[in-house]
Amino acid sequence: MRLFVLGATGRTGSALVAQGLARGHEITAFGRSAFGGKAKSLHVVVGNPMHANDLAEVLPGNDAVLSALGTRGLGATSVLADGVRATIEAMHCTGVRRLVIVSSSLLDSNIGWFARFISRTFLRHHAQDQRAMEKQVTESNLDWTVLRAPRFNNGAFTGRYVVGVDSEETETSGVPMSREDVACMMLDAAERGNHVKRIVRISGGHV
Ligand SMILES: NC(=O)c1ccc[n+]([C@@H]2O[C@H](COP(=O)([O-])OP(=O)(O)OC[C@H]3O[C@@H](n4cnc5c(N)ncnc54)[C@H](OP(=O)(O)O)[C@@H]3O)[C@@H](O)[C@H]2O)c1
């Protein structure tokens, strides 16, 4: 497949690129700074993910967009909302329909008291941005999949994860997962074409 990765210079994004190449895909790593890596099937493009025109120039011919954009720090941010606005516009212009994007279990209604507390205090700006991003995605007519991921850790790839679709029964916040496994799930969803127009709750798998 031809896969377009947003946030490739980030921690989840770089796992996406590495695993995608290892699976034999052709990858375009798009970002405001150049992805540091070379491979025959890797195209590194520098552009602004907040600008639909930049994206639309290089999007044609891709089978899916995988977005692991995000911000660090706790301040006010609209990176996800602005990024997805540009992404949706560029996808509409170029006819690319498949979008797999990372959100967070902070938006789930069944999170435990501690996760709820931090989603309303320290991480409220993140949660607000994620909510604004999800609204645009779910209201689009793209073939989208939103992954509500739990807390990440820097663990190794296991290839194991648990998926709960359209259900608030799976408490995601309690079982952290590695960014490597989040990347694995995103690639699986792109390859299999499953979970279309679904908010998917994922969590770490058990050995
Ligand atoms: N941490 C957790 O426990 C957790 C849990 C659930 C979900 N998530 C979500 O998972 C996603 C990925 O997380 P991560 O830890 O892999 O992120 P990360 O390492 O911080 O990477 C973020 C990516 O977004 C890009 N980016 C940030 N601000 C940008 C801007 N203004 N313009 C253009 N590009 C920008 C960065 O580019 P540069 O390299 O150029 O800065 C980088 O490629 C985030 O949306 C996060 O909220 C995180």
The ligand as an ORCA input file, in Angstrom:
! r2SCAN-3c Opt
* xyz 0 1
  N       1.119     10.101     25.632
  C       0.067      9.350     25.866
  O      -0.021      8.645     26.889
  C      -1.079      9.346     24.856
  C      -2.185      8.573     25.121
  C      -3.208      8.527     24.166
  C      -3.096      9.261     22.994
  N      -2.020     10.042     22.775
  C      -1.937     10.800     21.518
  O      -1.116     10.119     20.579
  C      -0.614     11.040     19.621
  C       0.859     10.766     19.330
  O       1.618     10.862     20.524
  P       3.214     10.834     20.492
  O       3.670     10.734     21.901
  O       3.706      9.828     19.491
  O       3.518     12.318     19.933
  P       4.917     13.062     19.744
  O       6.063     12.128     19.909
  O       4.897     14.288     20.588
  O       4.862     13.495     18.186
  C       4.000     14.511     17.757
  C       4.166     14.748     16.256
  O       3.326     15.857     15.902
  C       4.130     16.855     15.251
  N       3.702     18.203     15.592
  C       3.468     18.706     16.838
  N       3.101     19.993     16.765
  C       3.092     20.315     15.444
  C       2.808     21.509     14.723
  N       2.427     22.637     15.334
  N       2.904     21.492     13.378
  C       3.273     20.364     12.746
  N       3.573     19.188     13.352
  C       3.478     19.171     14.697
  C       5.545     16.634     15.758
  O       6.440     17.192     14.823
  P       7.875     17.787     15.279
  O       8.773     16.588     15.436
  O       8.252     18.662     14.130
  O       7.650     18.518     16.576
  C       5.603     15.103     15.833
  O       5.863     14.571     14.565
  C      -0.914     12.426     20.194
  O      -2.038     12.975     19.511
  C      -1.278     12.151     21.633
  O      -2.179     13.105     22.162
  C      -0.995     10.088     23.675
*
